[in-house]
Amino acid sequence: MSDTEQNAQDAQNDPIEHVVLLLMENHSFDQMLGCLDAVHDNLDGVRNAAGKSNADGEGNIFYPRATRERQMKHDPNHEHEAVMAQIAGDNGGFVRSFVKDYPRSSLAARQDVMGYYPLGFLPALHTLGSTFTVCDRWFSSLPGPTWPNRFFALTGTSKGQIEMPSGPDALRPHWYTEQDQDTIFDRLNEARKTWRVYFYDFPASLLLTNQRRAENLANYRYFDKFFEDAAGPASQFPQFVLIEPKYFGDAQNDDHPPHNIMKAEKLIADTYNALRSNQALWERTLLVILYDEHGGFYDHVSPPADALAPDGHTGSFDFKRLGVRVPAILVSPWCEAGVCNERFDHCSLLKYLCDKWQMQPLGRRTEAAANIGVAIRRGGSARTDTPAFIRVTNESLITEHVELERKSLNGNQHGLHHFADFLHAELDRLAAQAVEAAAQLARTGNAWVRFKSALGSLMMSLGEWLSKDFYDARDQRDARTSQAFTRLRQSLPSATPGTARNDARATASPVSPVSPE
């Protein structure tokens, strides 16, 4: 039996029945978890980075140093071109890249790019990293920003995309609708496995065309429902869960600068605590805490350049170079306290899921990826020496520079706003077409048709009333973006007002309200 076949068999036979992916934003491995080399001797962390440095091009040299800055005032560039410059010369271009975008930045701000958090400063990540399995060779799937890396994490490819939408491209609908590849959710549907996406304000996974199908929209819930589900019978908890953090507003907890990193720590702790408090569920669950990309922050390990392209979409980039190392922790009573040095990227989680539930792989990269199952114990019994609860203090959640959180607009937020506008426009178009079709039928003189037309007009009026605030105050972008999901759900034939906030499942339908088959 080959190693690949053995790993697949191991994944099928391990004790895990539920996999929860908490996908965070924009921090590097050294910055968040590099200090754990003080706990795990074989972890490639800040000790090995001690002799490294970056110059700013103005005569100043910066070294990795501990920081306690909870709120980075600047958002380092992490677009593809910038990342390629950062990793050039054995990862020697991080500070110079930062200065290019912030030429008037202080020396302290430049040092923050090279900073790492000391052991114990991050109550959730450092507790979990000390107690469970840290993956110190987990690289983002390409040297680039959030969206392409999230596409890889959920589909095994970005279909050639390496950037975020910006400028004129942000207004082109095709940018958002071309991600029509198969997803992990499609594979789960085919295998009759249960899944859910829990989110706060707007689920970025809707960028994937297939997720806007009726049967998939029915599996979306607001995050408060996660706690209720995690406290219920283990047998009723979904087999796969994606948790999307809050991307907008003062309470943003996706860990994207300039927001207070302790808000993200609270999300990580809350997720762990909810799973850990249900013993029956905990003993059969793997929580994967993962960051989509490094956010422009320094890491000392040069990304490998021998990766396999996922498909034929290689026009602007050959996809042989992986992105920067990102924080990744496997949390389960079946994962030991220690380090897994196996080389992973985001496709490695997909590999594990496809092997575990005997599903077809998602592209060439996923098929060839290392399986994270190598870090999961199959024999013996579940560990009992794991933290019962992780606490993040209220005091640490207080933000020093509130104005930065209120005024900031990062590339992910900007793109999601435009995508929500696209959804609104598409729903408006489809609704207008439906009303026109009803009016045309009504002119035939059929009383039943006239009744349906009148009912359709009434429902349109109701829809306009529900969204009045969003059209009267177009500058309220966060609220409008969140409303796009609600409207999408309400557009389904079986949906009723309030569906998105209750547990009623929409009737599955093969027809997407946005992207008809």
C-alpha positions in Angstrom: 0.0 0.0 0.0 1.4 3.4 -1.0 1.8 6.2 1.5 -1.1 8.1 -0.2 -3.4 5.1 0.2 -2.3 4.5 3.8 -3.0 8.2 4.7 -6.5 7.9 3.1 -7.3 4.8 5.0 -6.0 6.4 8.2 -8.3 9.4 7.7 -11.3 7.1 7.2 -10.5 5.2 10.4 -9.7 8.0 12.8 -12.2 9.0 15.6 -13.1 12.4 14.0 -16.7 12.8 12.9 -17.0 16.6 12.9 -14.5 19.1 11.4 -14.9 22.8 12.2 -12.8 25.3 10.2 -12.3 28.7 11.7 -10.8 30.7 8.9 -9.2 34.0 10.1 -7.4 36.9 8.4 -4.0 38.3 7.7 -1.2 37.3 10.1 2.0 35.4 9.7 3.2 32.3 11.6 6.2 34.0 13.2 4.1 36.9 14.3 1.4 34.9 16.0 2.9 31.5 16.9 6.7 31.8 16.5 7.1 32.3 20.2 5.9 28.7 20.8 9.4 27.4 20.1 9.8 28.1 23.8 7.2 25.4 24.4 7.9 22.9 21.5 11.6 22.3 20.9 11.1 21.3 17.3 9.0 24.2 16.2 10.6 26.5 13.6 9.9 29.8 15.3 11.4 33.1 16.4 14.6 31.5 17.7 15.5 30.6 14.1 14.6 34.1 13.0 16.9 35.9 15.4 19.6 36.4 12.9 17.3 37.6 10.1 16.7 41.3 9.2 15.0 43.6 6.8 16.1 47.1 5.6 13.7 49.9 4.9 15.9 51.4 2.1 16.5 54.5 4.2 19.5 53.2 6.2 17.5 51.5 9.0 17.7 47.8 9.7 14.9 45.9 11.6 15.1 42.6 13.3 12.3 40.3 14.7 11.4 41.7 18.1 8.6 41.0 20.6 5.7 43.5 20.4 2.6 44.0 22.6 0.8 46.2 20.1 -2.8 45.0 20.0 -3.9 47.4 17.3 -1.7 47.9 14.3 -2.4 51.3 12.9 -1.5 50.4 9.3 -2.5 47.5 7.1 0.5 46.2 5.3 0.1 45.5 1.6 -0.5 41.8 0.8 -1.5 41.9 -2.9 0.4 39.5 -5.1 3.0 42.0 -6.4 3.8 43.2 -2.9 4.1 39.6 -1.5 6.5 38.6 -4.3 8.6 41.7 -3.3 8.4 40.7 0.4 9.6 37.1 -0.1 12.4 38.1 -2.5 15.9 37.7 -1.2 15.1 35.1 1.4 12.1 37.1 2.8 14.1 40.3 2.9 11.6 42.7 1.5 8.8 43.0 4.1 9.8 46.4 5.6 10.8 47.9 2.2 7.4 46.9 0.8 5.7 48.5 3.8 7.7 51.8 3.4 6.7 51.9 -0.3 3.0 52.1 0.8 3.6 54.2 3.9 6.7 56.4 3.2 5.9 58.7 6.2 5.5 55.8 8.6 7.4 55.9 11.9 10.3 53.6 12.8 8.0 52.0 15.4 5.4 51.2 12.7 8.1 49.6 10.5 9.3 47.5 13.4 5.7 46.3 13.9 6.0 44.5 10.5 8.8 42.5 12.0 7.2 42.0 15.4 6.0 38.9 17.1 3.8 38.4 20.1 5.5 37.0 23.2 4.4 33.7 24.8 1.2 34.1 26.7 0.2 37.4 25.2 -2.5 35.9 22.9 -4.7 34.0 25.4 -6.5 31.8 22.9 -3.9 31.1 20.2 -1.0 30.6 22.7 -3.1 28.3 25.0 -4.3 26.2 22.2 -0.8 26.2 20.5 0.8 25.0 23.7 -1.8 22.3 24.3 -2.5 20.9 20.8 -0.8 20.4 17.5 0.9 23.4 15.8 1.6 23.0 12.0 4.8 25.0 11.5 5.0 24.3 7.7 1.5 25.4 6.7 1.8 27.9 3.9 -0.9 29.9 2.3 -1.8 28.5 -1.1 -0.4 31.4 -3.2 1.6 34.6 -2.5 -1.3 36.9 -2.5 -4.3 38.4 -0.7 -7.4 37.1 1.0 -9.9 36.1 -1.7 -7.7 33.8 -3.9 -6.4 32.0 -0.7 -10.0 31.6 0.6 -11.0 30.2 -2.8 -8.2 27.6 -2.4 -9.2 26.7 1.1 -12.8 25.9 0.0 -12.3 24.7 -3.6 -8.6 23.8 -4.2 -8.2 26.5 -6.8 -8.7 30.2 -7.5 -9.2 29.6 -11.2 -6.1 31.8 -12.0 -7.1 34.7 -9.8 -4.2 36.1 -7.7 -5.5 39.6 -6.7 -8.4 41.3 -5.0 -10.7 43.5 -7.1 -9.7 47.1 -7.2 -10.4 50.2 -9.3 -12.4 49.6 -12.4 -12.2 45.8 -11.8 -14.3 46.2 -8.6 -17.2 47.2 -10.7 -17.1 44.3 -13.2 -19.7 41.7 -12.3 -17.8 38.9 -14.1 -15.0 39.1 -11.5 -17.4 37.9 -8.9 -19.3 35.3 -11.0 -16.4 33.4 -12.5 -15.7 31.3 -9.4 -18.0 28.5 -10.5 -15.7 25.6 -9.8 -16.8 22.7 -7.6 -16.4 23.3 -3.9 -16.0 21.2 -0.7 -19.7 21.9 -0.1 -20.6 20.3 -3.4 -18.5 17.2 -2.5 -20.2 17.0 0.8 -23.7 17.2 -0.8 -22.7 14.4 -3.2 -21.6 12.3 -0.3 -24.7 13.1 1.7 -22.7 14.7 4.5 -24.1 17.5 6.6 -22.6 20.9 6.7 -23.2 24.5 7.8 -21.7 27.9 7.4 -22.0 30.2 10.5 -21.3 33.9 10.0 -21.8 37.3 11.6 -22.5 39.9 8.9 -21.9 38.8 5.4 -20.5 35.4 4.3 -17.6 35.8 1.9 -18.1 32.2 0.8 -21.1 33.5 -1.3 -18.4 34.6 -3.8 -18.4 31.0 -4.9 -21.2 30.7 -7.4 -22.5 27.3 -6.3 -23.0 28.6 -2.8 -25.8 30.8 -4.1 -27.9 27.8 -5.0 -31.1 27.4 -2.9 -30.0 24.1 -1.3 -26.7 25.6 -0.2 -28.1 28.8 1.1 -30.3 26.8 3.3 -27.2 25.7 5.3 -26.2 29.3 6.3 -26.8 30.4 9.9 -25.9 33.5 11.9 -23.1 32.8 14.4 -25.3 32.9 17.5 -26.9 29.7 16.3 -23.5 27.9 16.5 -23.6 28.0 20.3 -27.1 26.4 20.3 -26.1 23.7 17.9 -22.8 23.0 19.7 -24.7 22.5 22.9 -27.2 20.0 21.4 -26.9 16.3 20.6 -23.6 15.5 19.0 -25.3 13.4 16.4 -27.2 16.4 15.1 -24.1 18.7 14.8 -23.0 19.1 11.2 -20.1 16.9 9.9 -18.4 19.9 8.4 -18.6 23.5 9.6 -17.1 26.7 8.3 -17.1 29.7 10.6 -16.7 33.1 9.0 -15.8 35.9 11.3 -17.2 39.4 11.4 -15.7 41.5 8.6 -17.3 44.9 9.3 -17.9 47.4 12.1 -16.4 48.2 15.5 -16.8 44.5 16.6 -14.9 43.1 13.6 -13.1 40.0 14.8 -11.5 38.5 11.7 -8.1 39.7 12.9 -7.6 42.1 10.0 -5.6 45.3 11.0 -6.2 47.9 12.3 -8.8 46.1 14.6 -7.9 45.0 18.1 -6.4 41.5 17.8 -8.1 40.5 21.2 -11.5 40.5 19.5 -10.2 37.7 17.3 -8.9 36.0 20.3 -12.3 36.2 21.8 -13.8 34.5 18.7 -11.3 31.7 18.9 -11.9 31.2 22.6 -15.6 31.2 22.2 -15.5 28.6 19.4 -13.2 26.4 21.4 -15.3 26.8 24.6 -18.5 25.9 22.9 -17.1 22.7 21.5 -15.2 21.8 24.6 -18.2 22.2 26.9 -20.1 19.4 25.1 -18.1 16.3 25.9 -19.8 14.0 23.5 -19.2 16.4 20.6 -15.7 17.4 21.8 -14.6 13.7 21.7 -15.4 13.4 18.0 -14.4 16.9 16.7 -11.4 18.4 15.0 -11.2 22.2 15.2 -8.9 23.7 12.6 -7.8 27.3 13.4 -6.3 28.7 10.2 -5.3 32.1 8.7 -6.0 32.6 5.0 -2.8 34.6 4.4 0.0 36.5 6.2 -1.3 40.1 5.8 2.1 41.5 4.9 3.7 40.6 8.3 7.2 39.1 8.5 7.9 35.4 8.5 11.5 34.0 8.2 10.7 30.9 6.2 11.0 31.3 2.5 7.9 29.8 0.7 8.6 26.7 -1.4 8.6 27.1 -5.2 7.8 23.6 -6.3 4.0 23.5 -5.7 1.7 21.9 -8.2 -0.7 24.1 -10.2 -4.3 23.2 -9.4 -5.5 23.4 -12.9 -4.9 25.0 -16.3 -5.7 28.5 -15.2 -2.1 29.7 -15.1 -2.1 32.7 -17.5 -0.8 35.4 -15.1 0.9 33.1 -12.5 2.2 29.5 -12.7 1.1 28.7 -9.1 4.3 26.9 -8.3 5.2 29.3 -5.5 3.3 29.0 -2.2 2.5 31.9 -0.1 3.9 32.9 3.3 3.6 30.6 6.3 0.4 31.2 8.3 -0.8 30.2 11.8 -2.4 26.8 11.9 -3.4 24.7 14.9 -5.2 21.4 15.0 -7.4 21.2 18.1 -8.8 17.9 19.2 -8.6 15.5 22.1 -7.0 13.2 19.4 -4.2 15.7 18.6 -1.1 15.7 20.9 0.6 18.8 22.3 3.4 19.3 19.9 4.4 20.2 16.3 3.6 18.7 12.9 6.5 19.5 10.6 4.7 18.2 7.5 4.4 20.7 4.6 0.8 21.8 4.2 -1.1 24.4 2.3 -4.9 25.1 2.4 -5.5 22.1 0.0 -4.2 19.8 2.8 -7.5 20.2 4.7 -9.5 19.5 1.6 -7.3 16.4 1.1 -8.2 15.2 4.6 -11.9 15.7 4.1 -12.0 14.1 0.7 -10.0 11.1 2.0 -12.0 10.8 5.2 -15.4 10.7 3.4 -14.2 9.1 0.2 -15.0 12.0 -2.0 -13.5 13.0 -5.3 -10.5 15.3 -5.0 -10.8 19.0 -5.7 -8.2 19.5 -8.4 -4.6 18.4 -8.9 -3.2 20.4 -6.0 -5.6 18.8 -3.5 -5.0 15.3 -4.9 -1.3 15.7 -4.4 -1.4 17.5 -1.1 -0.2 16.1 2.2 -3.0 15.0 4.4 -3.4 16.7 7.8 -4.6 13.3 9.1 -1.0 12.4 9.9 -1.3 14.6 13.0 -4.5 12.9 14.3 -4.1 9.9 16.6 -6.2 6.9 15.8 -5.6 4.5 18.8 -6.1 4.8 22.5 -8.6 7.2 24.1 -9.5 10.8 23.9 -7.2 13.1 25.9 -8.6 14.4 29.2 -5.8 17.0 29.9 -7.1 19.8 27.7 -8.2 23.2 28.9 -11.8 23.3 30.1 -12.2 27.0 29.3 -10.2 29.8 27.8 -10.9 33.3 29.0 -10.3 36.6 27.2 -10.6 39.5 29.6 -13.1 42.3 28.9 -10.3 44.8 29.6 -8.2 43.5 26.7 -11.2 44.0 24.3 -11.2 47.8 24.8 -9.8 49.4 21.7 -7.3 52.3 22.1 -7.9 53.9 18.7 -11.6 53.4 18.0 -11.6 55.9 15.2 -9.3 53.6 13.2 -11.8 50.8 13.4 -14.7 53.0 12.4 -12.9 54.6 9.4 -10.8 51.7 8.1 -11.8 50.1 4.8 -9.5 47.2 3.8 -9.4 45.4 0.5 -11.6 42.5 1.7 -14.3 44.9 3.0 -14.1 47.0 -0.2 -14.5 43.9 -2.4 -17.4 42.5 -0.3 -19.2 45.9 -0.5 -19.0 45.8 -4.3 -20.0 42.1 -4.4 -23.1 42.9 -2.2 -24.0 45.7 -4.6 -23.8 43.2 -7.4 -26.2 40.9 -5.6 -28.6 43.7 -4.9 -28.6 44.7 -8.5 -29.1 41.1 -9.7 -32.0 40.6 -7.3 -33.6 43.8 -8.4 -33.3 42.8 -12.0 -34.8 39.3 -11.4 -37.6 40.8 -9.3 -38.4 43.3 -12.0 -38.4 40.6 -14.6 -40.8 38.6 -12.4 -43.2 41.5 -12.0 -43.1 42.3 -15.8 -43.9 38.6 -16.6 -46.8 38.6 -14.1 -48.1 41.8 -15.7 -47.9 40.4 -19.2 -49.9 37.3 -18.1 -52.4 39.5 -16.3 -53.2 41.2 -19.6 -54.5 37.8 -20.9 -57.6 38.4 -18.7 -57.2 35.2 -16.6 -58.5 36.1 -13.1 -56.1 33.6 -11.4 -53.1 35.1 -13.2 -54.3 38.6 -12.3 -54.5 37.6 -8.7 -50.9 36.2 -8.8 -49.7 39.4 -10.4 -51.3 41.5 -7.7 -49.7 39.2 -5.0 -46.4 39.6 -6.7 -46.7 43.4 -6.7 -47.6 43.3 -3.0 -44.5 41.2 -2.2 -42.4 43.6 -4.2 -43.7 46.5 -2.2 -43.0 44.6 1.0 -39.4 43.9 -0.2 -38.9 47.6 -1.0 -40.2 48.5 2.4 -37.9 46.1 4.1 -34.9 47.5 2.3 -36.0 51.2 2.4 -33.2 52.2 4.8 -30.6 50.7 2.4 -31.8 52.8 -0.6 -32.4 55.9 1.5 -29.0 55.8 3.0 -26.6 54.4 0.5 -23.6 55.4 2.6 -24.6 52.8 5.2 -22.5 50.3 3.4 -22.0 47.7 6.1 -25.7 47.3 6.7 -26.4 47.2 3.0 -23.8 44.5 2.5 -25.2 42.4 5.3 -28.7 42.8 3.8 -27.6 41.2 0.5 -27.6 37.8 2.2 -31.0 38.3 3.7 -32.5 39.4 0.3 -30.9 36.4 -1.3 -32.5 34.1 1.1 -35.9 35.9 0.9 -35.8 35.6 -2.9 -36.2 31.8 -2.7 -39.8 30.6 -3.4 -40.1 29.0 0.0 -38.4 31.7 2.0 -40.4 34.0 4.3 -39.4 37.2 6.1 -37.0 36.4 8.9 -35.9 33.1 7.5 -32.2 34.0 7.8 -32.5 34.3 11.5 -34.4 31.1 12.4 -33.6 27.5 12.0 -36.2 26.7 9.3 -34.6 25.1 6.3 -35.5 26.6 2.9 -36.8 23.9 0.5 -33.9 22.7 -1.7 -34.1 23.8 -5.2 -31.6 23.3 -8.1 -32.2 26.8 -9.3 -30.1 29.7 -8.0 -31.8 33.1 -7.6 -28.6 34.7 -8.8 -27.0 32.2 -11.1 -29.6 30.0 -12.8 -28.4 26.6 -13.9 
